[in-house]
Amino acid sequence: MTIFAENKWRSDMTKEELIERLDDIEWEDFEEKSARNELPKNIWESVSAFANCSGGWIVFGVAQNGKKFEIEGVENGEKIESDFLNTLRSGSKMNHPILPVSKKYSIDGKTVLAFYISSSPFKPVWFNSITNTFIRSGSGDRRATEMEQRDYIFHRDILSETVREYGARRHGGYR
């Protein structure tokens, strides 16, 4: 068993676990992005996909070269981290604020940033419009179908009603 497999669902990752994952392929819980000087334009698809599924790591400062991943680092890690976290928290891009765990690593003198996006209890999570709802399947982000979007909304509404009914029973009726 690998180091990472033992800790697969943790929202914390050691430098050794990160290096081990970089030697493997992207998968349902791990996405690498270049982000050398700025946030990648397609980063919001990965945020939506992880938030709508089981969560996962987004790693900035890693470039794909064929089937291999190479650490290139990020030039201005503080700005990239700040831009990313501020956008996720503000609600201006995503329909719900996202509060990731963030980590900074130094590997071979290069800065690598990693963000753990948790599965959101408020599904569906999208950016700009509901048509930009994504799910994670294998190593990729896939646009959610209309049926998947409706399913998320249906289950969210059932959960909301259940919570409302529970509160009403606990407090002697609806308020």
C-alpha positions in Angstrom: 0.0 0.0 0.0 1.3 3.4 -0.9 1.7 6.3 1.6 -1.1 8.2 -0.1 -3.5 5.3 -0.2 -3.4 5.0 3.5 -4.5 8.7 3.8 -6.6 8.9 0.7 -9.5 10.8 2.1 -7.6 13.2 4.3 -7.7 16.9 3.6 -4.1 17.1 4.5 -1.2 16.0 2.3 2.5 15.7 3.2 5.2 16.7 0.8 6.1 13.0 0.4 2.5 12.2 -0.4 2.4 15.0 -3.0 5.6 13.8 -4.7 4.2 10.2 -4.8 1.0 11.5 -6.4 2.9 13.5 -9.0 4.6 10.3 -10.1 1.2 8.8 -10.8 -1.7 9.9 -13.0 -4.5 12.4 -12.3 -7.6 10.7 -11.0 -10.9 11.4 -9.3 -9.3 13.1 -6.4 -6.3 14.8 -7.9 -5.8 17.5 -10.6 -2.6 19.2 -11.6 -2.5 22.7 -13.2 0.3 24.8 -14.5 -0.6 28.2 -13.0 2.9 29.5 -13.5 1.9 33.2 -13.6 -1.9 33.2 -13.2 -4.9 31.1 -12.4 -5.7 28.7 -15.3 -8.9 29.6 -17.1 -10.4 26.1 -16.6 -9.8 25.9 -12.9 -13.4 26.6 -12.1 -14.5 23.4 -13.8 -12.3 21.4 -11.4 -13.6 23.3 -8.4 -17.2 22.6 -9.4 -16.4 18.9 -10.2 -14.7 18.2 -6.8 -17.3 20.1 -4.9 -20.1 18.2 -6.6 -18.5 14.8 -6.1 -16.2 13.4 -3.4 -13.7 16.3 -3.1 -10.1 16.4 -4.2 -6.8 18.2 -4.5 -6.0 20.9 -7.1 -2.2 21.4 -7.4 -0.7 24.5 -9.0 2.8 24.6 -10.3 2.8 21.3 -12.2 2.9 21.0 -16.0 1.9 18.0 -18.0 4.5 16.9 -20.6 3.0 14.0 -22.5 2.1 11.4 -19.9 4.5 12.8 -17.3 4.1 15.7 -14.8 6.9 18.1 -14.2 7.2 20.5 -11.4 7.6 24.0 -12.8 6.5 26.0 -9.8 4.5 29.1 -9.5 6.1 32.5 -9.9 4.1 34.6 -7.5 2.5 32.0 -5.2 1.1 34.6 -2.7 -0.8 36.4 -5.5 -2.1 33.2 -7.1 -3.2 31.8 -3.7 -4.9 35.1 -2.8 -6.7 35.4 -6.1 -7.9 31.8 -5.9 -9.1 31.9 -2.3 -10.6 35.3 -2.5 -12.6 34.3 -5.6 -13.8 31.1 -4.0 -14.9 32.8 -0.8 -16.5 35.8 -2.4 -19.4 34.1 -4.1 -18.7 36.2 -7.2 -17.7 33.3 -9.4 -19.2 30.2 -7.8 -22.9 30.0 -6.7 -21.8 29.0 -3.1 -18.6 30.1 -1.3 -16.0 27.3 -1.3 -13.5 27.1 1.6 -10.6 24.9 0.7 -7.7 23.8 2.8 -4.5 25.3 1.3 -0.9 24.1 1.5 2.4 25.4 0.2 5.3 23.2 -0.7 8.9 23.8 -1.8 10.1 21.1 -4.1 13.5 21.4 -5.8 13.4 25.1 -4.9 10.1 25.6 -6.7 6.8 26.7 -5.1 3.9 24.3 -5.5 0.4 25.2 -4.1 -2.2 22.6 -3.3 -5.8 23.2 -2.4 -8.2 20.6 -1.0 -11.8 21.2 -2.3 -14.3 19.4 -0.1 -17.5 17.8 -1.3 -20.1 20.5 -0.8 -23.3 20.0 1.1 -24.9 22.6 -1.2 -25.1 20.9 -4.6 -25.1 21.6 -7.4 -22.0 23.9 -7.3 -21.4 25.8 -10.5 -19.6 28.9 -11.8 -21.3 31.8 -13.6 -24.5 29.8 -14.5 -26.0 26.4 -13.8 -24.9 25.2 -17.2 -21.4 25.3 -15.8 -22.0 22.5 -13.3 -19.3 19.8 -13.5 -18.7 16.4 -12.1 -15.5 14.4 -11.7 -15.2 11.2 -13.6 -11.9 9.4 -13.8 -9.2 11.9 -14.5 -11.4 14.5 -16.0 -14.0 17.2 -15.3 -17.3 16.5 -17.2 -20.1 18.9 -17.7 -23.1 17.6 -15.7 -26.2 16.6 -17.7 -29.5 18.3 -17.1 -30.7 15.2 -15.4 -27.7 15.3 -13.0 -28.3 18.9 -12.3 -32.0 18.2 -11.5 -31.0 15.3 -9.3 -28.7 17.5 -7.2 -31.5 20.1 -6.9 -34.1 17.4 -6.0 -31.9 15.9 -3.2 -31.0 19.4 -1.9 -34.7 20.2 -1.7 -35.5 17.0 0.1 -32.7 17.6 2.6 -34.0 21.2 3.2 -37.5 20.0 3.8 -36.2 17.2 6.2 -34.2 19.8 8.2 -37.2 22.1 8.3 -39.5 19.3 9.6 -37.0 18.2 12.2 -36.7 21.7 13.5 -40.5 22.1 13.6 -40.9 18.9 15.6 -38.1 19.8 18.0 -39.5 23.3 18.6 -43.2 22.4 18.7 -44.3 23.5 15.2 -43.2 25.7 12.3 -42.2 29.2 13.3 
